[in-house]
Amino acid sequence: MKIQNLIKIVLAILLCLCLADMPYGYYQIVRFISLIAFGYFAFEAYNNNKQGLMMLFGSLAILFQPLVKISLGRQLWNIVDVIVAIMLVVIVITDKKSTNA
């Protein structure tokens, strides 16, 4: 398994854990980890000339960055977390299928 796919799976798990009642510091750590991971994924997508993925990951890096908080409310953040986690898993699955073909 590529390290990028492992990071995506771990990030998806971290985002799903945000649905539980965690201390506020956990959410801050997840936002910081997400910023770094999505920034890295955007950079890799740029290097691989995948403009759509670059824009998606860049936008997610901006959304999850912890410096200037975007207040969406707990319910909306939970929905965003689940959608992004599912998206990351789908990207890993489709990446595996494309490398096996």
Biopython code that builds the backbone (N, CA, C, O; Angstrom):
import numpy as np
from Bio.PDB.StructureBuilder import StructureBuilder

atoms = [
    (1, "MET", "N", (0.849, -1.176, 0.000)),
    (1, "MET", "CA", (0.000, 0.000, 0.000)),
    (1, "MET", "C", (0.894, 1.239, 0.000)),
    (1, "MET", "O", (1.861, 1.335, 0.756)),
    (2, "LYS", "N", (0.541, 2.176, -0.867)),
    (2, "LYS", "CA", (1.297, 3.424, -0.923)),
    (2, "LYS", "C", (1.053, 4.225, 0.348)),
    (2, "LYS", "O", (-0.015, 4.154, 0.956)),
    (3, "ILE", "N", (2.072, 4.989, 0.735)),
    (3, "ILE", "CA", (1.980, 5.787, 1.961)),
    (3, "ILE", "C", (0.857, 6.816, 1.863)),
    (3, "ILE", "O", (0.212, 7.122, 2.866)),
    (4, "GLN", "N", (0.613, 7.358, 0.656)),
    (4, "GLN", "CA", (-0.469, 8.335, 0.488)),
    (4, "GLN", "C", (-1.821, 7.698, 0.810)),
    (4, "GLN", "O", (-2.674, 8.327, 1.436)),
    (5, "ASN", "N", (-2.014, 6.445, 0.378)),
    (5, "ASN", "CA", (-3.283, 5.766, 0.648)),
    (5, "ASN", "C", (-3.433, 5.466, 2.136)),
    (5, "ASN", "O", (-4.532, 5.558, 2.684)),
    (6, "LEU", "N", (-2.337, 5.110, 2.785)),
    (6, "LEU", "CA", (-2.393, 4.858, 4.226)),
    (6, "LEU", "C", (-2.755, 6.140, 4.980)),
    (6, "LEU", "O", (-3.549, 6.108, 5.920)),
    (7, "ILE", "N", (-2.177, 7.254, 4.566)),
    (7, "ILE", "CA", (-2.495, 8.538, 5.197)),
    (7, "ILE", "C", (-3.968, 8.875, 4.979)),
    (7, "ILE", "O", (-4.630, 9.371, 5.891)),
    (8, "LYS", "N", (-4.482, 8.614, 3.790)),
    (8, "LYS", "CA", (-5.901, 8.891, 3.511)),
    (8, "LYS", "C", (-6.816, 8.056, 4.392)),
    (8, "LYS", "O", (-7.827, 8.555, 4.887)),
    (9, "ILE", "N", (-6.470, 6.782, 4.594)),
    (9, "ILE", "CA", (-7.293, 5.916, 5.434)),
    (9, "ILE", "C", (-7.242, 6.388, 6.892)),
    (9, "ILE", "O", (-8.276, 6.462, 7.556)),
    (10, "VAL", "N", (-6.055, 6.702, 7.382)),
    (10, "VAL", "CA", (-5.923, 7.185, 8.766)),
    (10, "VAL", "C", (-6.687, 8.493, 8.939)),
    (10, "VAL", "O", (-7.352, 8.688, 9.957)),
    (11, "LEU", "N", (-6.601, 9.383, 7.965)),
    (11, "LEU", "CA", (-7.322, 10.650, 8.039)),
    (11, "LEU", "C", (-8.834, 10.415, 8.022)),
    (11, "LEU", "O", (-9.571, 11.097, 8.734)),
    (12, "ALA", "N", (-9.299, 9.466, 7.223)),
    (12, "ALA", "CA", (-10.729, 9.146, 7.190)),
    (12, "ALA", "C", (-11.189, 8.640, 8.559)),
    (12, "ALA", "O", (-12.280, 8.987, 9.013)),
    (13, "ILE", "N", (-10.369, 7.829, 9.213)),
    (13, "ILE", "CA", (-10.713, 7.329, 10.548)),
    (13, "ILE", "C", (-10.752, 8.482, 11.550)),
    (13, "ILE", "O", (-11.669, 8.572, 12.366)),
    (14, "LEU", "N", (-9.749, 9.365, 11.485)),
    (14, "LEU", "CA", (-9.731, 10.522, 12.388)),
    (14, "LEU", "C", (-10.970, 11.393, 12.199)),
    (14, "LEU", "O", (-11.543, 11.883, 13.172)),
    (15, "LEU", "N", (-11.380, 11.585, 10.950)),
    (15, "LEU", "CA", (-12.563, 12.403, 10.676)),
    (15, "LEU", "C", (-13.829, 11.729, 11.192)),
    (15, "LEU", "O", (-14.727, 12.402, 11.697)),
    (16, "CYS", "N", (-13.910, 10.400, 11.070)),
    (16, "CYS", "CA", (-15.081, 9.687, 11.587)),
    (16, "CYS", "C", (-15.131, 9.743, 13.112)),
    (16, "CYS", "O", (-16.213, 9.781, 13.697)),
    (17, "LEU", "N", (-13.966, 9.749, 13.755)),
    (17, "LEU", "CA", (-13.937, 9.859, 15.214)),
    (17, "LEU", "C", (-14.418, 11.224, 15.693)),
    (17, "LEU", "O", (-14.762, 11.388, 16.863)),
    (18, "CYS", "N", (-14.442, 12.200, 14.796)),
    (18, "CYS", "CA", (-14.962, 13.521, 15.152)),
    (18, "CYS", "C", (-16.462, 13.480, 15.436)),
    (18, "CYS", "O", (-17.007, 14.420, 16.016)),
    (19, "LEU", "N", (-17.129, 12.404, 15.034)),
    (19, "LEU", "CA", (-18.556, 12.275, 15.313)),
    (19, "LEU", "C", (-18.805, 11.990, 16.790)),
    (19, "LEU", "O", (-19.881, 12.283, 17.311)),
    (20, "ALA", "N", (-17.810, 11.419, 17.462)),
    (20, "ALA", "CA", (-17.940, 11.139, 18.894)),
    (20, "ALA", "C", (-17.737, 12.429, 19.683)),
    (20, "ALA", "O", (-17.234, 13.426, 19.165)),
    (21, "ASP", "N", (-18.139, 12.381, 20.939)),
    (21, "ASP", "CA", (-17.968, 13.540, 21.815)),
    (21, "ASP", "C", (-16.537, 13.540, 22.336)),
    (21, "ASP", "O", (-16.231, 12.878, 23.327)),
    (22, "MET", "N", (-15.668, 14.281, 21.669)),
    (22, "MET", "CA", (-14.246, 14.336, 22.007)),
    (22, "MET", "C", (-13.915, 15.685, 22.633)),
    (22, "MET", "O", (-14.670, 16.646, 22.486)),
    (23, "PRO", "N", (-12.784, 15.753, 23.331)),
    (23, "PRO", "CA", (-12.337, 17.059, 23.844)),
    (23, "PRO", "C", (-12.033, 18.011, 22.689)),
    (23, "PRO", "O", (-11.693, 17.577, 21.588)),
    (24, "TYR", "N", (-12.157, 19.295, 22.948)),
    (24, "TYR", "CA", (-11.963, 20.293, 21.901)),
    (24, "TYR", "C", (-10.573, 20.206, 21.271)),
    (24, "TYR", "O", (-10.416, 20.468, 20.079)),
    (25, "GLY", "N", (-9.568, 19.842, 22.060)),
    (25, "GLY", "CA", (-8.211, 19.712, 21.547)),
    (25, "GLY", "C", (-8.098, 18.666, 20.448)),
    (25, "GLY", "O", (-7.284, 18.809, 19.535)),
    (26, "TYR", "N", (-8.912, 17.610, 20.530)),
    (26, "TYR", "CA", (-8.894, 16.584, 19.482)),
    (26, "TYR", "C", (-9.272, 17.188, 18.137)),
    (26, "TYR", "O", (-8.625, 16.916, 17.125)),
    (27, "TYR", "N", (-10.315, 18.004, 18.125)),
    (27, "TYR", "CA", (-10.764, 18.614, 16.880)),
    (27, "TYR", "C", (-9.694, 19.548, 16.308)),
    (27, "TYR", "O", (-9.513, 19.622, 15.093)),
    (28, "GLN", "N", (-8.993, 20.254, 17.186)),
    (28, "GLN", "CA", (-7.918, 21.137, 16.744)),
    (28, "GLN", "C", (-6.775, 20.327, 16.111)),
    (28, "GLN", "O", (-6.231, 20.712, 15.076)),
    (29, "ILE", "N", (-6.425, 19.215, 16.741)),
    (29, "ILE", "CA", (-5.365, 18.356, 16.191)),
    (29, "ILE", "C", (-5.778, 17.790, 14.842)),
    (29, "ILE", "O", (-4.976, 17.747, 13.908)),
    (30, "VAL", "N", (-7.023, 17.357, 14.741)),
    (30, "VAL", "CA", (-7.516, 16.815, 13.462)),
    (30, "VAL", "C", (-7.486, 17.889, 12.384)),
    (30, "VAL", "O", (-7.138, 17.602, 11.239)),
    (31, "ARG", "N", (-7.843, 19.113, 12.729)),
    (31, "ARG", "CA", (-7.804, 20.199, 11.737)),
    (31, "ARG", "C", (-6.376, 20.460, 11.271)),
    (31, "ARG", "O", (-6.135, 20.671, 10.083)),
    (32, "PHE", "N", (-5.433, 20.444, 12.207)),
    (32, "PHE", "CA", (-4.034, 20.674, 11.858)),
    (32, "PHE", "C", (-3.492, 19.530, 10.998)),
    (32, "PHE", "O", (-2.820, 19.771, 9.995)),
    (33, "ILE", "N", (-3.782, 18.294, 11.386)),
    (33, "ILE", "CA", (-3.353, 17.128, 10.595)),
    (33, "ILE", "C", (-3.987, 17.175, 9.209)),
    (33, "ILE", "O", (-3.331, 16.877, 8.211)),
    (34, "SER", "N", (-5.260, 17.549, 9.152)),
    (34, "SER", "CA", (-5.961, 17.630, 7.864)),
    (34, "SER", "C", (-5.335, 18.684, 6.959)),
    (34, "SER", "O", (-5.174, 18.463, 5.758)),
    (35, "LEU", "N", (-4.986, 19.826, 7.536)),
    (35, "LEU", "CA", (-4.329, 20.882, 6.757)),
    (35, "LEU", "C", (-3.049, 20.353, 6.116)),
    (35, "LEU", "O", (-2.823, 20.535, 4.920)),
    (36, "ILE", "N", (-2.224, 19.702, 6.914)),
    (36, "ILE", "CA", (-0.955, 19.178, 6.398)),
    (36, "ILE", "C", (-1.202, 18.099, 5.345)),
    (36, "ILE", "O", (-0.587, 18.116, 4.279)),
    (37, "ALA", "N", (-2.104, 17.161, 5.644)),
    (37, "ALA", "CA", (-2.362, 16.057, 4.722)),
    (37, "ALA", "C", (-2.961, 16.558, 3.408)),
    (37, "ALA", "O", (-2.498, 16.178, 2.332)),
    (38, "PHE", "N", (-3.982, 17.403, 3.486)),
    (38, "PHE", "CA", (-4.612, 17.891, 2.260)),
    (38, "PHE", "C", (-3.667, 18.775, 1.462)),
    (38, "PHE", "O", (-3.697, 18.760, 0.231)),
    (39, "GLY", "N", (-2.835, 19.539, 2.144)),
    (39, "GLY", "CA", (-1.818, 20.323, 1.435)),
    (39, "GLY", "C", (-0.848, 19.425, 0.692)),
    (39, "GLY", "O", (-0.481, 19.700, -0.451)),
    (40, "TYR", "N", (-0.433, 18.346, 1.350)),
    (40, "TYR", "CA", (0.466, 17.375, 0.716)),
    (40, "TYR", "C", (-0.213, 16.712, -0.476)),
    (40, "TYR", "O", (0.392, 16.570, -1.539)),
    (41, "PHE", "N", (-1.472, 16.304, -0.301)),
    (41, "PHE", "CA", (-2.200, 15.661, -1.400)),
    (41, "PHE", "C", (-2.382, 16.620, -2.575)),
    (41, "PHE", "O", (-2.303, 16.203, -3.731)),
    (42, "ALA", "N", (-2.626, 17.899, -2.290)),
    (42, "ALA", "CA", (-2.769, 18.893, -3.361)),
    (42, "ALA", "C", (-1.447, 19.044, -4.109)),
    (42, "ALA", "O", (-1.432, 19.138, -5.336)),
    (43, "PHE", "N", (-0.339, 19.069, -3.371)),
    (43, "PHE", "CA", (0.979, 19.181, -3.996)),
    (43, "PHE", "C", (1.277, 17.966, -4.875)),
    (43, "PHE", "O", (1.795, 18.109, -5.982)),
    (44, "GLU", "N", (0.949, 16.773, -4.379)),
    (44, "GLU", "CA", (1.165, 15.549, -5.169)),
    (44, "GLU", "C", (0.280, 15.541, -6.417)),
    (44, "GLU", "O", (0.725, 15.139, -7.492)),
    (45, "ALA", "N", (-0.962, 15.982, -6.275)),
    (45, "ALA", "CA", (-1.865, 16.044, -7.428)),
    (45, "ALA", "C", (-1.335, 17.033, -8.464)),
    (45, "ALA", "O", (-1.424, 16.785, -9.666)),
    (46, "TYR", "N", (-0.787, 18.147, -8.001)),
    (46, "TYR", "CA", (-0.194, 19.131, -8.908)),
    (46, "TYR", "C", (0.990, 18.517, -9.661)),
    (46, "TYR", "O", (1.125, 18.696, -10.872)),
    (47, "ASN", "N", (1.842, 17.796, -8.935)),
    (47, "ASN", "CA", (2.989, 17.152, -9.579)),
    (47, "ASN", "C", (2.589, 16.079, -10.580)),
    (47, "ASN", "O", (3.310, 15.824, -11.545)),
    (48, "ASN", "N", (1.440, 15.449, -10.351)),
    (48, "ASN", "CA", (0.955, 14.408, -11.254)),
    (48, "ASN", "C", (-0.012, 14.957, -12.303)),
    (48, "ASN", "O", (-0.652, 14.193, -13.026)),
    (49, "ASN", "N", (-0.115, 16.281, -12.382)),
    (49, "ASN", "CA", (-0.955, 16.961, -13.377)),
    (49, "ASN", "C", (-2.420, 16.540, -13.278)),
    (49, "ASN", "O", (-3.085, 16.333, -14.293)),
    (50, "LYS", "N", (-2.915, 16.415, -12.047)),
    (50, "LYS", "CA", (-4.320, 16.097, -11.797)),
    (50, "LYS", "C", (-4.974, 17.341, -11.208)),
    (50, "LYS", "O", (-5.075, 17.488, -9.990)),
    (51, "GLN", "N", (-5.409, 18.222, -12.080)),
    (51, "GLN", "CA", (-5.896, 19.533, -11.668)),
    (51, "GLN", "C", (-7.142, 19.454, -10.789)),
    (51, "GLN", "O", (-7.274, 20.216, -9.831)),
    (52, "GLY", "N", (-8.056, 18.538, -11.109)),
    (52, "GLY", "CA", (-9.285, 18.406, -10.327)),
    (52, "GLY", "C", (-9.003, 18.011, -8.889)),
    (52, "GLY", "O", (-9.551, 18.599, -7.957)),
    (53, "LEU", "N", (-8.148, 17.014, -8.710)),
    (53, "LEU", "CA", (-7.790, 16.592, -7.357)),
    (53, "LEU", "C", (-7.007, 17.676, -6.627)),
    (53, "LEU", "O", (-7.161, 17.857, -5.419)),
    (54, "MET", "N", (-6.172, 18.393, -7.362)),
    (54, "MET", "CA", (-5.416, 19.479, -6.750)),
    (54, "MET", "C", (-6.365, 20.538, -6.189)),
    (54, "MET", "O", (-6.177, 21.005, -5.065)),
    (55, "MET", "N", (-7.370, 20.914, -6.954)),
    (55, "MET", "CA", (-8.335, 21.915, -6.490)),
    (55, "MET", "C", (-9.145, 21.387, -5.304)),
    (55, "MET", "O", (-9.398, 22.121, -4.348)),
    (56, "LEU", "N", (-9.548, 20.126, -5.364)),
    (56, "LEU", "CA", (-10.319, 19.529, -4.276)),
    (56, "LEU", "C", (-9.510, 19.518, -2.987)),
    (56, "LEU", "O", (-9.989, 19.982, -1.953)),
    (57, "PHE", "N", (-8.291, 18.994, -3.037)),
    (57, "PHE", "CA", (-7.475, 18.901, -1.835)),
    (57, "PHE", "C", (-7.050, 20.284, -1.339)),
    (57, "PHE", "O", (-6.962, 20.509, -0.132)),
    (58, "GLY", "N", (-6.790, 21.200, -2.255)),
    (58, "GLY", "CA", (-6.465, 22.565, -1.846)),
    (58, "GLY", "C", (-7.631, 23.223, -1.124)),
    (58, "GLY", "O", (-7.445, 23.902, -0.114)),
    (59, "SER", "N", (-8.823, 23.017, -1.646)),
    (59, "SER", "CA", (-10.019, 23.576, -1.001)),
    (59, "SER", "C", (-10.238, 22.961, 0.378)),
    (59, "SER", "O", (-10.609, 23.659, 1.322)),
    (60, "LEU", "N", (-10.008, 21.654, 0.491)),
    (60, "LEU", "CA", (-10.169, 20.995, 1.786)),
    (60, "LEU", "C", (-9.112, 21.474, 2.786)),
    (60, "LEU", "O", (-9.391, 21.596, 3.978)),
    (61, "ALA", "N", (-7.909, 21.743, 2.299)),
    (61, "ALA", "CA", (-6.868, 22.275, 3.184)),
    (61, "ALA", "C", (-7.298, 23.628, 3.743)),
    (61, "ALA", "O", (-7.092, 23.910, 4.924)),
    (62, "ILE", "N", (-7.894, 24.459, 2.898)),
    (62, "ILE", "CA", (-8.375, 25.771, 3.353)),
    (62, "ILE", "C", (-9.547, 25.610, 4.319)),
    (62, "ILE", "O", (-9.623, 26.320, 5.321)),
    (63, "LEU", "N", (-10.462, 24.680, 4.026)),
    (63, "LEU", "CA", (-11.623, 24.471, 4.887)),
    (63, "LEU", "C", (-11.223, 23.979, 6.275)),
    (63, "LEU", "O", (-11.779, 24.424, 7.279)),
    (64, "PHE", "N", (-10.263, 23.066, 6.331)),
    (64, "PHE", "CA", (-9.886, 22.454, 7.606)),
    (64, "PHE", "C", (-8.782, 23.197, 8.352)),
    (64, "PHE", "O", (-8.458, 22.825, 9.480)),
    (65, "GLN", "N", (-8.202, 24.221, 7.764)),
    (65, "GLN", "CA", (-7.076, 24.904, 8.424)),
    (65, "GLN", "C", (-7.527, 25.464, 9.768)),
    (65, "GLN", "O", (-8.643, 25.967, 9.893)),
    (66, "PRO", "N", (-6.645, 25.374, 10.788)),
    (66, "PRO", "CA", (-7.045, 25.791, 12.134)),
    (66, "PRO", "C", (-6.771, 27.259, 12.457)),
    (66, "PRO", "O", (-7.117, 27.705, 13.552)),
    (67, "LEU", "N", (-6.174, 28.017, 11.565)),
    (67, "LEU", "CA", (-5.774, 29.381, 11.887)),
    (67, "LEU", "C", (-6.944, 30.350, 11.883)),
    (67, "LEU", "O", (-7.124, 31.108, 12.836)),
    (68, "VAL", "N", (-7.733, 30.336, 10.830)),
    (68, "VAL", "CA", (-8.935, 31.167, 10.740)),
    (68, "VAL", "C", (-10.110, 30.200, 10.675)),
    (68, "VAL", "O", (-10.397, 29.621, 9.627)),
    (69, "LYS", "N", (-10.774, 30.036, 11.791)),
    (69, "LYS", "CA", (-11.818, 29.024, 11.904)),
    (69, "LYS", "C", (-13.020, 29.372, 11.052)),
    (69, "LYS", "O", (-13.458, 30.522, 10.998)),
    (70, "ILE", "N", (-13.537, 28.368, 10.395)),
    (70, "ILE", "CA", (-14.764, 28.502, 9.620)),
    (70, "ILE", "C", (-15.863, 27.859, 10.465)),
    (70, "ILE", "O", (-15.871, 26.643, 10.656)),
    (71, "SER", "N", (-16.778, 28.667, 10.963)),
    (71, "SER", "CA", (-17.830, 28.169, 11.853)),
    (71, "SER", "C", (-18.993, 27.622, 11.028)),
    (71, "SER", "O", (-19.758, 28.374, 10.424)),
    (72, "LEU", "N", (-19.102, 26.313, 11.020)),
    (72, "LEU", "CA", (-20.204, 25.682, 10.300)),
    (72, "LEU", "C", (-21.237, 25.109, 11.259)),
    (72, "LEU", "O", (-22.323, 24.714, 10.834)),
    (73, "GLY", "N", (-20.915, 25.058, 12.541)),
    (73, "GLY", "CA", (-21.808, 24.413, 13.499)),
    (73, "GLY", "C", (-21.493, 22.928, 13.573)),
    (73, "GLY", "O", (-21.014, 22.337, 12.605)),
    (74, "ARG", "N", (-21.760, 22.340, 14.705)),
    (74, "ARG", "CA", (-21.396, 20.938, 14.936)),
    (74, "ARG", "C", (-22.055, 19.991, 13.934)),
    (74, "ARG", "O", (-21.388, 19.109, 13.394)),
    (75, "GLN", "N", (-23.334, 20.158, 13.681)),
    (75, "GLN", "CA", (-24.038, 19.239, 12.774)),
    (75, "GLN", "C", (-23.477, 19.308, 11.358)),
    (75, "GLN", "O", (-23.263, 18.275, 10.723)),
    (76, "LEU", "N", (-23.245, 20.493, 10.871)),
    (76, "LEU", "CA", (-22.714, 20.637, 9.516)),
    (76, "LEU", "C", (-21.283, 20.119, 9.429)),
    (76, "LEU", "O", (-20.908, 19.510, 8.427)),
    (77, "TRP", "N", (-20.475, 20.354, 10.474)),
    (77, "TRP", "CA", (-19.115, 19.808, 10.476)),
    (77, "TRP", "C", (-19.155, 18.285, 10.469)),
    (77, "TRP", "O", (-18.334, 17.649, 9.808)),
    (78, "ASN", "N", (-20.111, 17.686, 11.204)),
    (78, "ASN", "CA", (-20.231, 16.224, 11.198)),
    (78, "ASN", "C", (-20.541, 15.706, 9.796)),
    (78, "ASN", "O", (-19.992, 14.688, 9.373)),
    (79, "ILE", "N", (-21.407, 16.395, 9.085)),
    (79, "ILE", "CA", (-21.750, 15.996, 7.720)),
    (79, "ILE", "C", (-20.527, 16.129, 6.821)),
    (79, "ILE", "O", (-20.243, 15.237, 6.022)),
    (80, "VAL", "N", (-19.803, 17.238, 6.947)),
    (80, "VAL", "CA", (-18.593, 17.457, 6.149)),
    (80, "VAL", "C", (-17.561, 16.371, 6.448)),
    (80, "VAL", "O", (-16.939, 15.829, 5.535)),
    (81, "ASP", "N", (-17.383, 16.058, 7.736)),
    (81, "ASP", "CA", (-16.413, 15.032, 8.113)),
    (81, "ASP", "C", (-16.737, 13.687, 7.481)),
    (81, "ASP", "O", (-15.847, 13.008, 6.968)),
    (82, "VAL", "N", (-18.007, 13.298, 7.514)),
    (82, "VAL", "CA", (-18.413, 12.007, 6.941)),
    (82, "VAL", "C", (-18.236, 12.010, 5.424)),
    (82, "VAL", "O", (-17.730, 11.039, 4.860)),
    (83, "ILE", "N", (-18.640, 13.075, 4.770)),
    (83, "ILE", "CA", (-18.509, 13.146, 3.313)),
    (83, "ILE", "C", (-17.040, 13.080, 2.894)),
    (83, "ILE", "O", (-16.690, 12.366, 1.953)),
    (84, "VAL", "N", (-16.187, 13.822, 3.591)),
    (84, "VAL", "CA", (-14.757, 13.824, 3.257)),
    (84, "VAL", "C", (-14.139, 12.458, 3.545)),
    (84, "VAL", "O", (-13.306, 11.986, 2.772)),
    (85, "ALA", "N", (-14.536, 11.813, 4.651)),
    (85, "ALA", "CA", (-14.012, 10.485, 4.973)),
    (85, "ALA", "C", (-14.407, 9.473, 3.892)),
    (85, "ALA", "O", (-13.582, 8.668, 3.461)),
    (86, "ILE", "N", (-15.655, 9.518, 3.463)),
    (86, "ILE", "CA", (-16.109, 8.612, 2.397)),
    (86, "ILE", "C", (-15.358, 8.907, 1.109)),
    (86, "ILE", "O", (-14.939, 7.985, 0.410)),
    (87, "MET", "N", (-15.184, 10.186, 0.789)),
    (87, "MET", "CA", (-14.458, 10.573, -0.416)),
    (87, "MET", "C", (-13.026, 10.040, -0.390)),
    (87, "MET", "O", (-12.528, 9.555, -1.407)),
    (88, "LEU", "N", (-12.361, 10.125, 0.764)),
    (88, "LEU", "CA", (-10.985, 9.633, 0.868)),
    (88, "LEU", "C", (-10.921, 8.126, 0.635)),
    (88, "LEU", "O", (-10.020, 7.641, -0.050)),
    (89, "VAL", "N", (-11.867, 7.390, 1.199)),
    (89, "VAL", "CA", (-11.892, 5.939, 1.003)),
    (89, "VAL", "C", (-12.158, 5.602, -0.461)),
    (89, "VAL", "O", (-11.537, 4.691, -1.007)),
    (90, "VAL", "N", (-13.067, 6.320, -1.096)),
    (90, "VAL", "CA", (-13.356, 6.085, -2.518)),
    (90, "VAL", "C", (-12.126, 6.371, -3.370)),
    (90, "VAL", "O", (-11.846, 5.635, -4.315)),
    (91, "ILE", "N", (-11.395, 7.423, -3.051)),
    (91, "ILE", "CA", (-10.178, 7.747, -3.801)),
    (91, "ILE", "C", (-9.149, 6.634, -3.646)),
    (91, "ILE", "O", (-8.483, 6.271, -4.616)),
    (92, "VAL", "N", (-9.011, 6.090, -2.441)),
    (92, "VAL", "CA", (-8.069, 4.986, -2.223)),
    (92, "VAL", "C", (-8.482, 3.767, -3.037)),
    (92, "VAL", "O", (-7.644, 3.131, -3.674)),
    (93, "ILE", "N", (-9.777, 3.439, -3.018)),
    (93, "ILE", "CA", (-10.266, 2.267, -3.757)),
    (93, "ILE", "C", (-10.067, 2.445, -5.249)),
    (93, "ILE", "O", (-9.599, 1.529, -5.925)),
    (94, "THR", "N", (-10.419, 3.616, -5.775)),
    (94, "THR", "CA", (-10.261, 3.831, -7.217)),
    (94, "THR", "C", (-8.785, 3.884, -7.619)),
    (94, "THR", "O", (-8.426, 3.504, -8.733)),
    (95, "ASP", "N", (-7.938, 4.353, -6.712)),
    (95, "ASP", "CA", (-6.493, 4.374, -6.992)),
    (95, "ASP", "C", (-5.957, 2.950, -7.066)),
    (95, "ASP", "O", (-5.126, 2.642, -7.920)),
    (96, "LYS", "N", (-6.429, 2.081, -6.177)),
    (96, "LYS", "CA", (-5.993, 0.679, -6.216)),
    (96, "LYS", "C", (-6.451, 0.009, -7.507)),
    (96, "LYS", "O", (-5.697, -0.749, -8.118)),
    (97, "LYS", "N", (-7.692, 0.288, -7.923)),
    (97, "LYS", "CA", (-8.212, -0.323, -9.149)),
    (97, "LYS", "C", (-7.436, 0.153, -10.375)),
    (97, "LYS", "O", (-7.179, -0.628, -11.291)),
    (98, "SER", "N", (-7.062, 1.441, -10.395)),
    (98, "SER", "CA", (-6.349, 1.976, -11.557)),
    (98, "SER", "C", (-4.916, 1.458, -11.605)),
    (98, "SER", "O", (-4.363, 1.306, -12.694)),
    (99, "THR", "N", (-4.299, 1.184, -10.455)),
    (99, "THR", "CA", (-2.929, 0.656, -10.469)),
    (99, "THR", "C", (-2.911, -0.833, -10.762)),
    (99, "THR", "O", (-1.911, -1.346, -11.265)),
    (100, "ASN", "N", (-4.012, -1.554, -10.454)),
    (100, "ASN", "CA", (-4.085, -2.979, -10.744)),
    (100, "ASN", "C", (-4.455, -3.260, -12.192)),
    (100, "ASN", "O", (-4.207, -4.358, -12.690)),
    (101, "ALA", "N", (-5.042, -2.289, -12.870)),
    (101, "ALA", "CA", (-5.491, -2.506, -14.256)),
    (101, "ALA", "C", (-4.339, -2.475, -15.231)),
    (101, "ALA", "O", (-4.543, -2.640, -16.434)),
]
sb = StructureBuilder()
sb.init_structure("model")
sb.init_model(0)
sb.init_chain("A")
sb.init_seg("    ")
for serial, (resi, resn, name, xyz) in enumerate(atoms, 1):
    if name == "N":
        sb.init_residue(resn, " ", resi, " ")
    sb.init_atom(name, np.array(xyz, "f"), 0.0, 1.0, " ", f" {name:<3s}", serial, name[0])
structure = sb.get_structure()
